[in-house]
Amino acid sequence: MFRLRQVSARTSDQPTLEAHCHFLHHPARKKVTIQSLRKMAQNDVPIAMLTAYDFPTAKALSASPSVDIVLVGDSLAQVCLGYKSTTELTLDEMIHHAAAVARGTTHPFLVADMPFGSYHISVEEAVRNAVRLVKQAKVEAVKLEGGREIVDVVRRFTTMGIPVMAHVGLLPQRHVIMSGYKVRGKSSGSAKRVLDDALALQDAGAFSIVLEAIPHELGDYITQSLDIPTIGIGAGNATSGQVLVWDDAMGTWHGHKAKFVRRFADVKTERDEGIKRYVDAVKSRSFPSEDESYTLDPEEWSKFLLEAESLTSVPRSNWVSNSPQDIQEREFQAAEDKQQFHPL
């Protein structure tokens, strides 16, 4: 049933701003749950979701009280493991990364993608794989790509207590058969199929659904047609929330940028400059400085040189210190000597 979104006298960005300020003043945010996500959608408070693939990123996202969902996306295949496609990712690799993210996640709701092939062969095998993700990786929900063809799997998961986030529209795991990463729902027939899939997945028990790469009009229509939160990625700003890949949002690379991606930081430039500064400091021996180095009591050092002389081929009288201070002193002395003996 198509539902008109409730419209208040407030401007569209006020719920987000108010919620954001509320969370900033309450840093110890309560654990996000399926119920709280549904309340956010009902109250038109946008849901913020980002991907994470390791412990440090999970800690960074958990440090922001305004982050609602952390997704261990199968995009880790490309951005972390160097694969060409998400279809190359294995379940063991997903469990390994999801477990690390779980150790760093506090209040956000934690979801993990089920890799390609881990839920397609049979319902029984899909259940076994989902149970592994829940028990070994400590995720709170799993995300599945597909429409009506995975309804039986979704229904089985939800009846046994494994929450499912569905995913319709562009399905990256099927990019080959779809002839690339193309926008879906651009014709009336295609749009109807996306809507039909979303409704079927909701009926099967999905608690939320990702809408990827569909016209914004369709994203709005599906959002108002469902009772569960929608998370958009290239589906317009009228969905219940948004998700982006961490590396896209933070700008850790400057490669191809999809139309729906906005870079909110330029981590790559800062990272590259930091690497250059470090290498330059190492090459010039300005790092570590004397303040960044440990030292030994002079008397103890003299004792060490006496004892070490019998163990090494370096006579004590020939030993030369390469500490930055000693190098500077030798260079200064050499300059003085050169000036003193320079012929007139």
C-alpha positions in Angstrom: 0.0 0.0 0.0 1.4 3.4 -1.0 1.7 5.7 1.9 2.2 9.4 1.8 5.1 10.5 4.0 4.0 12.7 6.9 4.9 16.3 6.3 5.6 18.6 9.2 6.1 22.4 9.4 9.8 21.8 9.9 12.2 22.0 7.0 13.5 18.7 5.6 16.9 19.1 7.2 15.7 19.8 10.7 15.1 16.2 11.9 18.7 15.3 10.8 20.2 18.4 12.5 18.2 17.9 15.7 19.0 14.2 15.9 22.7 15.0 15.2 22.9 17.6 18.0 21.1 15.3 20.3 23.6 12.5 19.8 26.5 14.9 20.1 25.4 15.8 23.6 24.9 12.1 24.5 28.1 10.5 23.5 27.3 7.2 25.2 24.5 6.4 22.7 22.4 3.3 23.3 22.8 0.3 21.1 21.0 0.8 17.8 18.4 -1.9 17.2 16.0 -2.9 14.5 13.3 -1.3 16.5 15.2 2.0 16.8 15.9 2.0 13.1 12.3 1.5 12.3 11.4 4.4 14.7 13.9 6.6 12.9 12.3 5.9 9.6 8.8 6.5 10.9 9.9 9.8 12.4 11.7 10.8 9.1 15.1 10.9 10.8 17.6 9.8 8.1 19.7 6.7 8.9 23.5 7.0 8.3 25.3 3.8 7.3 28.9 3.4 6.2 31.1 0.4 5.4 34.0 -0.9 7.5 36.4 -3.7 6.8 38.7 -3.6 9.8 39.0 -2.8 13.5 40.4 0.8 13.2 37.6 1.8 10.8 35.0 0.3 13.1 36.4 2.2 16.0 36.3 5.4 14.0 32.7 4.9 13.0 31.8 4.0 16.6 33.4 7.2 17.8 30.6 9.1 16.1 27.3 8.8 18.0 25.5 9.8 14.8 26.5 6.7 12.8 23.6 4.2 12.9 24.7 1.2 10.9 28.1 -0.3 10.1 28.1 -2.6 7.0 30.9 -5.1 6.3 30.3 -4.9 2.6 31.6 -7.5 0.1 33.2 -4.4 -1.6 36.1 -5.4 0.7 37.0 -7.7 -2.2 38.1 -4.8 -4.3 39.0 -2.0 -1.8 40.9 -4.3 0.7 41.9 -7.5 -0.9 42.7 -6.4 -4.5 40.2 -8.6 -6.2 38.5 -7.5 -9.5 35.0 -8.3 -8.4 33.0 -9.1 -5.3 32.3 -12.5 -6.7 35.8 -13.6 -5.8 35.3 -13.0 -2.1 35.1 -16.1 0.1 33.0 -16.7 3.2 36.1 -17.3 5.3 37.5 -13.9 4.2 34.2 -12.2 5.1 34.1 -13.8 8.5 37.7 -12.8 9.2 37.1 -9.1 8.4 33.6 -9.0 9.9 35.0 -10.4 13.2 37.6 -7.6 13.3 34.9 -5.0 12.6 32.7 -6.5 15.4 35.5 -6.1 17.9 35.6 -2.4 17.1 31.9 -1.7 16.9 30.0 -0.3 19.8 26.5 1.4 19.3 26.0 1.0 15.5 23.9 -1.9 14.3 26.3 -4.4 12.6 25.5 -6.0 9.2 27.6 -8.1 6.9 27.2 -9.1 3.3 26.8 -12.7 2.5 29.4 -13.4 -0.3 28.4 -14.6 -3.7 27.6 -18.3 -3.7 27.2 -18.6 0.1 23.3 -18.4 -0.1 22.5 -19.6 -3.6 23.0 -23.4 -3.7 20.4 -24.4 -1.2 18.4 -23.0 1.8 20.2 -25.4 4.1 23.6 -24.4 3.0 22.6 -20.7 3.2 21.5 -21.3 6.8 24.8 -22.9 7.7 26.8 -20.0 6.3 24.6 -17.4 7.9 25.0 -19.1 11.3 28.8 -19.0 10.8 28.6 -15.2 10.2 26.5 -14.7 13.4 28.5 -17.1 15.6 32.1 -16.6 14.4 32.0 -13.0 13.2 29.5 -11.7 15.8 27.4 -9.8 13.2 23.8 -8.8 14.1 22.3 -9.2 10.6 23.2 -10.3 7.1 22.6 -8.6 3.8 21.5 -10.5 0.7 21.4 -9.4 -2.9 18.4 -10.5 -5.0 14.6 -10.4 -5.4 11.8 -12.9 -5.4 14.3 -15.7 -6.1 15.8 -15.5 -2.6 12.5 -15.1 -0.7 12.7 -18.7 0.7 16.1 -18.0 2.0 15.1 -14.7 3.6 12.0 -16.3 5.2 14.0 -19.2 6.6 16.6 -16.8 8.1 14.1 -14.6 9.7 12.0 -17.4 11.2 15.1 -18.8 12.9 16.1 -15.4 14.2 18.7 -14.1 11.8 17.7 -10.6 10.7 18.0 -9.9 6.9 18.7 -6.6 5.1 17.7 -7.1 1.5 19.2 -5.5 -1.5 17.5 -4.7 -4.8 18.2 -2.6 -7.9 21.7 -2.9 -9.1 23.2 -6.1 -7.8 27.0 -6.0 -7.9 27.4 -9.7 -7.4 25.5 -10.2 -10.7 27.4 -7.5 -12.7 28.4 -10.0 -15.4 24.9 -11.2 -16.3 23.6 -7.6 -16.0 26.3 -6.5 -18.5 28.0 -4.1 -16.0 27.1 -1.8 -13.2 24.1 -0.1 -14.8 21.2 1.8 -13.3 18.1 -0.4 -12.9 14.4 0.6 -13.0 14.8 3.0 -15.9 11.8 1.6 -17.8 8.3 1.2 -16.4 8.6 -2.6 -16.6 12.0 -2.6 -14.9 10.8 -0.3 -12.2 7.8 -2.5 -11.5 10.1 -5.5 -11.1 12.3 -3.7 -8.5 9.1 -2.7 -6.6 7.7 -6.2 -6.8 11.0 -7.6 -5.5 11.1 -5.1 -2.6 7.5 -5.9 -1.6 8.2 -9.7 -1.7 11.3 -9.3 0.4 9.5 -7.3 3.0 6.7 -9.9 3.1 9.4 -12.6 3.6 10.6 -10.8 6.8 13.4 -8.4 5.8 13.8 -5.7 8.4 15.4 -3.2 5.9 16.3 -3.0 2.2 19.1 -1.4 0.2 18.0 0.3 -3.0 21.0 0.7 -5.3 21.3 2.7 -8.5 17.7 3.3 -9.3 16.0 6.6 -10.4 15.3 8.8 -7.4 11.5 8.9 -8.2 11.5 5.1 -7.8 13.5 5.3 -4.6 10.9 7.6 -3.1 8.0 5.6 -4.3 9.4 2.3 -2.9 10.2 4.0 0.4 6.7 5.2 0.8 5.3 1.8 -0.3 7.2 -0.2 2.4 6.8 -0.4 6.1 10.5 -1.1 6.6 13.4 1.3 6.3 15.1 1.8 2.9 18.8 2.5 2.6 19.7 4.3 -0.6 23.0 4.2 -2.6 22.3 6.1 -5.8 18.6 6.1 -5.2 17.9 9.7 -4.3 17.6 11.5 -1.0 14.1 10.4 -0.1 15.0 7.0 1.1 15.0 6.3 4.9 18.8 6.5 4.9 22.0 6.4 2.9 25.1 4.2 2.6 28.5 4.7 1.0 31.6 2.7 0.8 34.1 4.0 3.3 36.9 4.5 0.7 34.5 6.4 -1.6 33.2 8.7 1.2 36.6 9.4 2.7 38.5 9.8 -0.5 41.2 7.2 0.1 41.7 6.9 -3.6 41.2 9.1 -6.7 40.0 6.6 -9.3 36.6 6.3 -11.0 33.9 7.9 -9.0 30.3 6.8 -9.5 27.7 9.5 -10.1 26.1 8.9 -6.7 29.4 9.2 -4.7 30.4 12.3 -2.8 33.8 12.5 -1.3 33.5 14.0 2.2 37.3 13.9 2.9 40.6 13.7 1.0 42.4 11.0 2.9 44.5 10.0 -0.1 46.2 13.4 -0.4 46.9 13.6 3.4 48.2 10.0 3.4 50.5 10.5 0.4 51.9 13.7 1.9 52.5 12.0 5.2 54.4 9.1 3.5 56.6 11.6 1.7 57.3 13.6 4.8 58.3 10.4 6.6 60.6 9.2 3.9 62.2 12.6 3.6 62.9 12.6 7.3 64.3 9.1 7.2 66.6 9.9 4.2 67.9 13.1 5.8 68.4 11.4 9.2 66.2 14.1 10.9 64.0 11.2 12.2 64.3 10.2 14.8 65.6 13.3 16.6 67.5 13.2 19.9 64.2 13.9 21.7 62.7 10.8 19.9 65.6 8.6 20.9 66.6 6.8 24.1 70.0 7.5 25.7 72.5 5.7 28.0 74.3 7.1 31.0 77.8 8.2 29.7 79.6 6.1 32.4 77.6 3.0 31.5 78.3 3.7 27.8 82.1 3.8 28.4 81.9 0.5 30.3 79.9 -1.0 27.4 82.6 0.1 24.8 85.3 -1.5 26.9 83.5 -4.8 27.2 82.2 -4.7 23.6 85.7 -4.2 22.1 86.6 -7.8 22.8 83.4 -9.0 21.1 83.6 -6.9 17.9 86.1 -6.0 15.3 85.6 -2.3 15.9 88.3 -0.8 18.2 87.0 1.6 20.8 89.1 4.3 19.4 87.6 3.8 15.9 84.0 3.8 16.9 82.0 6.6 15.4 78.5 7.6 16.6 75.9 8.2 13.9 73.4 10.0 16.1 72.0 13.2 14.5 73.8 15.3 17.2 77.1 13.7 16.7 76.9 13.9 12.9 76.0 17.6 13.2 79.0 18.1 15.6 81.4 16.4 13.1 80.1 18.4 10.2 80.5 21.6 12.2 84.1 20.6 13.2 84.9 19.7 9.6 83.7 23.1 8.4 85.8 24.8 11.1 88.9 22.8 10.1 88.4 23.6 6.5 88.1 27.3 7.2 91.1 27.3 9.5 93.4 25.6 6.9 92.0 27.2 3.8 95.0 28.6 1.7 95.1 32.4 1.3 
